[in-house]
Amino acid sequence: MVLSYNKLWKMLIDRKLKKKDLQKMTHLSSSVIAKMGRDESVHLDTIVKICIALQCNISDIVELQRKEA
């Protein structure tokens, strides 16, 4: 299983926000945002910060997907 942040990126588009806006709202580093852009895992604290900033639930921005062979 791998993490996917596609729901987060879609939410940003729907809200007319950019990754830079998310970075400013959450005070996260650009390297953390970049890791998420590569669907790499990040600390749960990071996910919680994003959920608080966007007023959403974890399941609204992160999903587990089966790893392709």
C-alpha positions as CSV (number, residue, x, y, z in Angstrom):
1,M,0.0,0.0,0.0
2,V,1.2,3.5,-0.8
3,L,-0.1,6.9,0.2
4,S,-1.7,9.2,-2.3
5,Y,-2.3,12.9,-1.8
6,N,-4.3,13.3,-5.0
7,K,-7.4,14.2,-3.0
8,L,-5.5,17.1,-1.4
9,W,-4.3,18.4,-4.8
10,K,-7.8,18.3,-6.2
11,M,-9.1,20.1,-3.1
12,L,-6.6,22.8,-3.6
13,I,-7.6,23.2,-7.2
14,D,-11.3,23.3,-6.3
15,R,-10.6,26.0,-3.7
16,K,-8.4,27.9,-6.2
17,L,-5.3,27.5,-3.9
18,K,-1.7,26.7,-4.9
19,K,0.8,24.6,-3.1
20,K,2.5,27.8,-2.1
21,D,-0.7,29.0,-0.5
22,L,-0.9,25.7,1.5
23,Q,2.7,26.1,2.6
24,K,1.9,29.6,3.9
25,M,-1.3,28.5,5.6
26,T,0.4,25.6,7.4
27,H,3.9,27.0,7.9
28,L,5.3,23.8,6.3
29,S,8.6,23.8,4.5
30,S,8.7,23.5,0.7
31,S,10.5,20.2,1.1
32,V,7.6,18.7,3.0
33,I,5.2,19.9,0.3
34,A,7.6,18.4,-2.3
35,K,7.6,15.1,-0.5
36,M,3.8,15.0,-0.6
37,G,4.0,15.9,-4.3
38,R,6.0,12.7,-4.8
39,D,3.4,10.7,-2.7
40,E,6.0,10.1,0.0
41,S,5.0,9.7,3.6
42,V,5.1,12.6,6.0
43,H,4.5,13.0,9.8
44,L,1.0,12.7,11.0
45,D,1.4,16.2,12.6
46,T,1.8,17.5,9.0
47,I,-1.4,16.0,7.9
48,V,-3.2,17.4,11.0
49,K,-1.9,20.9,10.3
50,I,-3.2,20.7,6.7
51,C,-6.6,19.4,8.0
52,I,-6.9,22.2,10.4
53,A,-5.9,24.8,7.8
54,L,-8.3,23.4,5.2
55,Q,-11.0,22.5,7.8
56,C,-11.3,19.0,6.6
57,N,-10.8,15.4,7.7
58,I,-7.7,13.2,7.0
59,S,-9.8,11.0,4.6
60,D,-10.5,14.1,2.6
61,I,-6.9,14.6,1.6
62,V,-5.0,11.2,2.0
63,E,-5.9,7.8,0.7
64,L,-4.1,4.4,0.6
65,Q,-3.7,2.8,-2.7
66,R,-2.5,-0.6,-3.7
67,K,1.0,-0.7,-4.8
68,E,1.3,-1.5,-8.5
69,A,3.5,-4.4,-9.4
